[in-house]
Amino acid sequence: MAQQVKRAFKYRFYPTNEQAAELSRTFGCVRLVYNKALEERTRAWYGEQRRLS
């Protein structure tokens, strides 16, 4: 049997000030949505023993 080779690559980029601001806004929104979904999921489980997907 042939052996499979696994490879990994690391990338780094240097955003401009405008790009950094846009990324900051985007990740802030993502964090807000994730936290609200987690809060709702936790409330459903501990309040009603119901699972949300």
N, C-alpha and C positions, 0 to 999 in steps of 0.2 A: 504494500500500500504506500502511496506517495505521501510524503510529509508536507503538511501545509505550512507555509511561511506567513507569519502575521507581521504586519508593518504598522507603524504609527507615525503620524506627522504632526508637528507642532507648527502653528502659524501665529504670527503676531502682527498686528496692524497699528498704525499710529493715526488715529482719526484727527481731523481738523477740529477746531473749536466748535464749529457748527454741527459736525457729525457727532461729537462727544455730547453736546447738549441734546440732540435728537435721541441718541442711545440712552441717555439718562432718563429722559421723559418716557421712552418706550419701556425700559425696564421697571420704572416706577409704576406704570400702569399694569404691567404684568404681575408685579408683586401685589398690588392692590386686588386684582381679580383673583389671584391664587389664595390670598388670605381670606377673602370673602367666601370663596368656595369651600375652603377648609373649615371656616366658622360654621357655615350652613351644614356641612357634612357632620361635624362634631355635634352640633345641636340636634340633628335628626337622630343620631345614634344614641346619645345620652338621654334625650328627651322622649324618644318614641321607639328605641331599639330598631330603627329602620335604616337600611343601607341605601346610600345614594351613589350612583355611578356617574 
